[in-house]
């Protein structure tokens, strides 16, 4: 969890002008979610989600898990993307962040090892001939935050939210 804490410390450097951190999860809803989907979530994902139930940095969002989030709650997104779309995701893909165009960054829960798994990019409008063709973006969730949320934001903004 040291790597998670280093990443969170980096996130905390950003101004609340461009960073939103959700409240901690103090109940058993993550465990219930794992039971509903039939997969264990990686420890780093659960650790960060428990600390901040939803994170948004300059428009890049990690969904939270709560009824008041309605259609943007992790459980509702999972159900929608697996059971209600024309091109459903494989059951082992767990969508956690939208790209704004209907696509999602997902945890590939079938490849979990040592409590971590790769992050893949699922395109809703692409017919994959082989599920192995889905692009692997990052080796794990924390690496995804470091690159997609932090590094990409720092290309445009300073920590105080001012443009570079």
ChimeraX attribute file (.defattr): number of C-alpha atoms within 10 A of each C-alpha:
attribute: neighborCount
match mode: 1-to-1
recipient: residues
	/A:1	10
	/A:2	8
	/A:3	11
	/A:4	19
	/A:5	14
	/A:6	13
	/A:7	17
	/A:8	17
	/A:9	11
	/A:10	13
	/A:11	20
	/A:12	14
	/A:13	12
	/A:14	21
	/A:15	15
	/A:16	14
	/A:17	12
	/A:18	17
	/A:19	20
	/A:20	19
	/A:21	17
	/A:22	16
	/A:23	14
	/A:24	13
	/A:25	20
	/A:26	10
	/A:27	9
	/A:28	9
	/A:29	14
	/A:30	20
	/A:31	12
	/A:32	12
	/A:33	17
	/A:34	13
	/A:35	11
	/A:36	11
	/A:37	15
	/A:38	11
	/A:39	16
	/A:40	16
	/A:41	21
	/A:42	20
	/A:43	16
	/A:44	20
	/A:45	18
	/A:46	16
	/A:47	14
	/A:48	21
	/A:49	21
	/A:50	21
	/A:51	16
	/A:52	18
	/A:53	20
	/A:54	26
	/A:55	22
	/A:56	16
	/A:57	21
	/A:58	18
	/A:59	15
	/A:60	20
	/A:61	18
	/A:62	24
	/A:63	23
	/A:64	24
	/A:65	21
	/A:66	18
	/A:67	12
	/A:68	9
	/A:69	13
	/A:70	12
	/A:71	15
	/A:72	20
	/A:73	19
	/A:74	24
	/A:75	25
	/A:76	16
	/A:77	22
	/A:78	22
	/A:79	19
	/A:80	14
	/A:81	22
	/A:82	19
	/A:83	13
	/A:84	11
	/A:85	11
	/A:86	10
	/A:87	15
	/A:88	14
	/A:89	22
	/A:90	13
	/A:91	17
	/A:92	16
	/A:93	23
	/A:94	27
	/A:95	26
	/A:96	23
	/A:97	23
	/A:98	20
	/A:99	14
	/A:100	10
	/A:101	8
	/A:102	11
	/A:103	17
	/A:104	22
	/A:105	24
	/A:106	24
	/A:107	28
	/A:108	23
	/A:109	20
	/A:110	14
	/A:111	14
	/A:112	16
	/A:113	10
	/A:114	8
	/A:115	14
	/A:116	20
	/A:117	23
	/A:118	21
	/A:119	26
	/A:120	24
	/A:121	21
	/A:122	23
	/A:123	18
	/A:124	17
	/A:125	11
	/A:126	10
	/A:127	9
	/A:128	13
	/A:129	8
	/A:130	7
	/A:131	10
	/A:132	8
	/A:133	9
	/A:134	14
	/A:135	13
	/A:136	17
	/A:137	17
	/A:138	20
	/A:139	14
	/A:140	21
	/A:141	25
	/A:142	21
	/A:143	18
	/A:144	18
	/A:145	20
	/A:146	19
	/A:147	15
	/A:148	16
	/A:149	20
	/A:150	21
	/A:151	13
	/A:152	14
	/A:153	21
	/A:154	16
	/A:155	10
	/A:156	12
	/A:157	17
	/A:158	14
	/A:159	19
	/A:160	13
	/A:161	17
	/A:162	11
	/A:163	11
	/A:164	8
